[in-house]
């Protein structure tokens, strides 16, 4: 499998999250993707921020988009960018934060953000050298905080998913997993 060894890891990861969500009850999981709750101004601010943080990857995309030069790379990039955010947001923000909300909103947010950030070098870092770097860990913790705050404030994952989709797509995440792009290098 070589550099493509991350694909079975990804499939097992997605299956594990699906089974956890199924155990919880898919109807409950689907409710997390409803419209934002709260005042329009508050929900609008947090929804917009969740999406804008995904746009932070745009400069890297503009710098490395030329690497998408084969059908297999484009397919891996699109599938990962379009599918992974749904699973990760349903788990890291949805399930984890909902289950830990009794701790208080700050501990729940910090727990979810730290687990999200640490999961990347532990799960994906096996395959991806850039995801092992402290700079990547800090960036992942930051976006985890923003998406977690957006979820706490709006009670909806839909804008977190969109922001995550932009981050994975514009960040060329599949190419990072293939070690073709290092987002920590400027």
C-alpha positions as CSV (number, residue, x, y, z in Angstrom):
1,X,0.0,0.0,0.0
2,X,2.9,2.4,0.6
3,X,1.8,6.0,0.9
4,X,-1.8,5.0,0.5
5,X,-1.8,3.0,3.8
6,X,-3.8,5.8,5.4
7,X,-6.9,4.8,3.4
8,X,-7.7,1.6,5.5
9,X,-7.0,3.6,8.7
10,X,-9.5,6.2,7.5
11,X,-12.2,3.6,6.7
12,X,-11.8,1.9,10.1
13,X,-11.9,5.3,11.8
14,X,-15.1,6.3,10.0
15,X,-16.7,2.9,10.7
16,X,-15.8,3.2,14.4
17,X,-17.4,6.6,14.6
18,X,-20.5,5.4,12.7
19,X,-20.9,2.5,15.1
20,X,-20.6,4.8,18.1
21,X,-23.2,7.2,16.7
22,X,-25.4,4.3,15.8
23,X,-25.1,3.0,19.4
24,X,-26.1,6.4,20.6
25,X,-29.0,6.6,18.2
26,X,-28.8,8.0,14.8
27,X,-31.9,10.2,15.2
28,X,-30.2,12.0,18.1
29,X,-27.0,12.3,16.1
30,X,-28.9,13.8,13.1
31,X,-30.5,16.5,15.4
32,X,-27.0,18.0,15.9
33,X,-27.0,19.1,12.2
34,X,-30.1,21.2,12.4
35,X,-30.3,24.9,12.1
36,X,-28.4,27.1,14.5
37,X,-30.2,28.0,17.7
38,X,-30.1,31.2,19.7
39,X,-30.3,34.8,18.7
40,X,-29.7,35.5,15.0
41,X,-26.8,37.7,15.8
42,X,-25.1,35.2,18.1
43,X,-25.7,32.2,15.8
44,X,-24.7,34.2,12.8
45,X,-21.4,35.3,14.4
46,X,-20.4,31.8,15.5
47,X,-21.6,30.2,12.3
48,X,-19.5,32.6,10.2
49,X,-16.5,32.2,12.5
50,X,-16.7,28.4,12.1
51,X,-16.7,28.8,8.3
52,X,-14.0,31.5,8.2
53,X,-11.5,29.3,10.2
54,X,-11.8,26.8,7.4
55,X,-10.6,29.5,5.0
56,X,-7.3,29.8,6.8
57,X,-6.0,27.0,4.5
58,X,-6.6,29.0,1.3
59,X,-3.0,30.3,0.9
60,X,-1.7,26.7,1.1
61,X,-4.3,25.6,-1.4
62,X,-3.3,28.3,-3.8
63,X,0.4,27.4,-3.4
64,X,0.0,23.6,-3.8
65,X,-3.2,23.0,-5.9
66,X,-1.0,22.1,-8.9
67,X,-0.1,18.8,-7.1
68,X,-3.7,17.6,-7.9
69,X,-2.4,16.3,-11.2
70,X,-3.9,12.8,-11.3
71,X,-7.3,11.2,-11.0
72,X,-6.4,9.2,-8.0
73,X,-5.1,12.3,-6.1
74,X,-8.2,14.3,-7.1
75,X,-10.5,11.5,-6.0
76,X,-8.7,11.0,-2.7
77,X,-8.8,14.8,-2.1
78,X,-12.5,15.1,-2.8
79,X,-13.6,12.1,-0.9
80,X,-11.6,12.9,2.2
81,X,-12.6,16.6,2.1
82,X,-16.3,15.8,1.6
83,X,-16.8,12.8,3.9
84,X,-14.3,13.2,6.8
85,X,-15.8,16.4,8.3
86,X,-19.2,14.8,8.8
87,X,-17.6,11.9,10.9
88,X,-15.1,14.0,12.8
89,X,-17.6,16.8,13.7
90,X,-20.3,14.3,14.7
91,X,-17.7,12.7,17.1
92,X,-15.3,15.4,18.3
93,X,-17.9,18.2,18.7
94,X,-21.2,16.4,18.8
95,X,-20.8,13.2,20.8
96,X,-17.8,14.1,22.9
97,X,-19.0,17.5,23.9
98,X,-22.6,16.4,24.5
99,X,-21.4,13.5,26.7
100,X,-19.0,15.8,28.7
101,X,-21.3,18.9,29.0
102,X,-22.0,18.0,32.7
103,X,-18.4,18.9,33.4
104,X,-19.2,22.5,32.5
105,X,-18.8,24.2,29.1
106,X,-15.1,25.1,29.5
107,X,-13.9,21.7,30.5
108,X,-16.0,20.1,27.8
109,X,-14.6,22.5,25.2
110,X,-11.0,22.0,26.2
111,X,-11.4,18.2,26.4
112,X,-12.9,18.0,23.0
113,X,-10.4,20.3,21.4
114,X,-7.4,18.6,23.0
115,X,-8.7,15.1,22.1
116,X,-9.3,16.4,18.5
117,X,-5.8,17.9,18.2
118,X,-4.1,14.8,19.8
119,X,-6.0,12.4,17.6
120,X,-4.3,13.7,14.5
121,X,-0.7,12.8,15.3
122,X,-1.8,9.6,17.0
123,X,-4.1,8.4,14.2
124,X,-3.0,10.2,11.1
125,X,0.6,10.9,12.1
126,X,1.4,7.3,11.7
127,X,1.2,8.0,7.9
128,X,1.8,11.8,7.8
129,X,5.0,13.5,8.9
130,X,3.5,17.0,9.0
131,X,0.8,16.0,11.4
132,X,3.5,15.0,14.0
133,X,4.8,18.5,14.3
134,X,3.9,20.8,17.3
135,X,2.8,23.6,14.9
136,X,0.2,21.2,13.4
137,X,-1.0,20.2,16.9
138,X,-1.4,23.9,17.9
139,X,-3.3,24.7,14.8
140,X,-5.6,21.7,15.3
141,X,-6.2,22.7,18.9
142,X,-7.1,26.2,17.7
143,X,-9.6,25.1,15.1
144,X,-11.0,22.6,17.5
145,X,-11.7,25.4,20.0
146,X,-13.4,27.6,17.4
147,X,-15.6,24.8,16.1
148,X,-16.3,23.7,19.6
149,X,-17.4,27.2,20.6
150,X,-19.5,27.5,17.5
151,X,-21.2,24.2,18.4
152,X,-21.8,25.3,22.0
153,X,-23.2,28.6,20.9
154,X,-25.4,27.5,18.0
155,X,-26.2,23.9,19.1
156,X,-25.7,22.9,15.4
157,X,-22.8,21.2,13.7
158,X,-23.7,22.3,10.2
159,X,-21.4,25.3,10.1
160,X,-18.6,23.3,11.9
161,X,-18.9,20.7,9.1
162,X,-18.7,23.4,6.5
163,X,-15.7,25.0,8.1
164,X,-14.0,21.5,8.5
165,X,-14.8,20.7,4.9
166,X,-13.1,23.9,3.8
167,X,-10.1,23.2,6.0
168,X,-9.7,19.7,4.7
169,X,-10.3,20.7,1.1
170,X,-8.3,23.9,1.0
171,X,-5.7,22.3,3.3
172,X,-5.3,19.5,0.7
173,X,-5.6,17.0,3.7
174,X,-5.4,13.9,1.5
175,X,-2.1,15.3,0.1
176,X,-0.9,15.9,3.6
177,X,-1.6,12.3,4.4
178,X,0.4,11.3,1.4
179,X,3.3,13.5,2.6
180,X,3.1,15.6,-0.6
181,X,2.2,18.8,1.3
182,X,3.4,20.1,4.6
183,X,1.1,22.9,5.8
184,X,3.6,23.8,8.6
185,X,6.1,25.0,5.9
186,X,5.6,28.6,4.6
